Amino acid sequence: MGEADSNISATALKALAVLDFMGEQRRPVTVNEAAEGIGADRATVYRMLMTLVQAGYVARDSVSKHYRLSFKILSLARHLVGEDERAGHILACLRRISEETSETVHFSMLDRDAAVLVFRAKGVQRVTVDFQIGDRSALPCTSIGKVLLAYQDLRATEAIIAAGLPKVAPKTITDPDAFRRELALVRAQGYAYDDLEFAPDMRCVAVPVFENGGAVPGGIAISGPSSRFDLDRLDALRIVAVREAAALSRTLGGLP
């Protein structure tokens, strides 16, 4: 095992782990729940929580003694999803796709080992896949994850593969060589499908969005129930998504 990096604070990492755990629960938590969730002792987690309360990132209910994330978290992240010029272009693109297809359309960005949903345009279909802004998706088993990985540095791809390719649905790709071939195909054709790879009743299509220098920090995805999203429907959605993503890429200074 390698030596710990002296520039990294283990205490700060634990505090951030507490915030991650609280965000995943979507409900107030107790000290014991947080301690069990991050695998730390109760006294340490209590100090972490009280420090976060003092800093304003966590709120404590004095009656129930439960803890929840505070709205300061939103203030901290507001610039990431703010209505700047770039966001306006992305949202306009998503709305065009949604209006043409009647589907809910998502724009997600790569964040280390996950794709984070940043923008969305709601469709009019009654039965949808209800992803929310801020949701994190695994990279290997989702169409958006495959699109984002296909255009990253080889080291990033290999790190994801080395971390494991767990089977989460009937057709999840778990073989490393098969996954490498899948990413090569995605890069060659310019889009990715998720065919029952993330959930047994869901299919998705995703396309990259190129920005300055040819980078692909984000992409567009359309997901839906497999009962409506057969392969013909996926192909029709792909045509619209590729066309609009290419126009958005040109607007953002990329080269599709």
N, C-alpha and C positions, 0 to 999 in steps of 0.2 A: 504494500500500500504506500502511495506517495505521501510526502510530508504535506501538512496543512499549509495553505498560503497565509503568511503572516499579515497580508494586507486585507484579509477577509475577517469580518467580525462575526463570530459564531453566535453572539447574543443578538445581533441585528438580524441574522438569518432566522433565528427562532421566532423573533417578533414578527417577521414577515410571514413565516409559516403559520403563525396564529391567524394573521389577517387572511391568508389563503384559505385556511380551514373554515373560518367564519363566512367567507364569501361563498364557499361551496355549499354550506348548510341552508342558506336562504331563510334562516330563522334565528332568533336569539339562542345563545348557547350558555351552558354553565362552565365554570372553571374545570370541573372534572371532565366534561365532554371535550373541551379544547385540549386538555392535557393528554387524554387518550388519543385524540385525533392526530396530534403531532408527535406522539411518543415521547413526551417529556414529563417530569414530575410536577405535581400539583403546585408546589410552592413557586417553582420557576415560572410556570405559566401564569399564576396569579400576579406575580410581579410584572410580567410582560403586559398582561391585560390592564393593570392599573397604570402602567406607563403610557400605554396607548390611549387610555381614557384621559390622562393628563394632557397628552399631545392633541387630543380632539378627534382621533381617528376611530375611536370606539366609544359607545355610550353604554352606561351601566344603569340598569333598573334597580333602584334602591330597595324595592319591595321584593321582587322575585330573585334578585341577585343574578339575573341573566345579562349577557353582554351581546351587543349587536354593533354592526358597522355604522358609523355616523355618516352624515351627508358631506362631511369634509372630504371623504373619498371621492365624491363626485366633483368637488371643486378642484381637487388635485388633478383629475383626469380630463377636465372640461376642454382643454386645448386639443386633446387627441381626437375628439369628435365634434369640434367646433365648426360653425358654418363659414369656413373660409372659402376662397375661390376653388381650391382643389376639391373640398367636400361638396361644393355646389355642383361641380362637373360630375362627380361620382354619383350623387343623388339623382341628378337629371338623367343619367344613363340608366340607373336602376329603374326609375319610373317609366322610362320609355319601354324597357323590356317588360316590365310588369303590365303596362297598359296593352301591349301587343299580345302577351301570352296569358294574361289573367292570373299569373302565378306570383307568389311572393319571391322576391329576388334579394340575395344577400351579397354584401361585399365584405370579405374577410382579409385580415393581414397576418403575416407570419410573425409569431412571437415565440422565439426559441423553439420549443418542441410542440407547439400547438398553433392552430389557426384561430384567430379571435374575430368574432363577428363585430364589425364596426358600424356599418350602415345597412339599412334594409328598406325595401319598398314593399308595402303590403299589397297582396293580390286580392281578388274577389272570390277565389275558390272557397267553398265551405269547409272542405277537408284539406288541411295543410299540415306541414311539419312545423311545429311552433318553436323555432329557434329565436332567441332574444339577443339584443345588442349586449355585448360583453361575454356571451357564451364562448367557451373554448372547445375546439374540436381536435381530436387526435389526427395526426398527419397521415399515417400509413393506410388507414381504412376509409378515408373520405375523399371525394373527388377534389374538393378545394385543397386538401392537404397534399394530394398527389401533384396537383398543378403547381403549388408553391414549392414543393421539394424538387420538382423536375427542373426548375430554373435556378437552383441554389448551387453553391460550391459543393463539390463532391464530398468534402469532409463533413458538411452538414448532413448530407444524405446518409453517409456511412455511420455517423453518430446515432441517427435515428434507428437504423437497421441494427446496430450493435446493442441498442437498448431493448430490442426485442420486438417482434411483430405478433402480438397476441391475437388469437382468434376471438372476435367479438360478434360475429354474425356468420351465416352459412357460407358465404363466399369470400370472406376475408383472405387476403393474400398473406400467407405466413412464411413462405419460403423466400429467403433473402435474394437468391438469384432470380426468381420469378418477379420479385418486387423491383429489382434493378431493371429487368426487361420492361416492366410496366412503365416505369419512369422514362425510359428511353422512348417508348411509344408515345407517351404523353407529350414529350418535348418535340417529337417528330410531327405529330398531328395537330398540336396546339390546343388540346382540350383533354379532359379526363371524365370518365364515368365512374360512378359508384353503383355497382350492380349488386345490391344486397350484401354489401361488404361492411357497412356500419350498423345496419339494423335489418332484421329479416323481412321487413315490410316497407322498405324505403329505397328509392333510387335517386341519384343526383347527377347533374352535369356541372362542370366548372371550367372556366376559361381564365387564362392569365391576363393581367393588365400591366403593360409595360410602361415604365416611367423613365426619367432622365438616365441616360447611360445604358439603357436596355435592362435595367433592374426590374425584378418582378416582386415587389414587396407585398402585393395583394392580388386578389382575383375575385371574379364574380361566380356565384353558384346559385343553382335553382334546385330545390329538393322537393320531393313529394311522395305520397303513398304509392307503393308499387301497383296497387289496383288501378291507378290512373296513369302512372308513369311507366308504361311499357316501353320497349326499346324504340318503337316508332315515335312515340311522344318525346323521348329523350333526344332523338335525332332532330326533331323539329325545333325543340328548345335550343339545342346546340347551335343550329344555324343562326338563330336570332342573337344568341349570346355572343358568338364569335364576331358577328358583324358589329354589334354595338360596342364590344370590348375593344375592337380594332379602332373604332372612331374615338373612343375614350383614350386609348393609348396615344393616339396622335395628338390629342388635345393636351395630354399631360407631358408631352415631350418624349414619349417612348417610340419604339419602332416595332409594331406587331409583325 
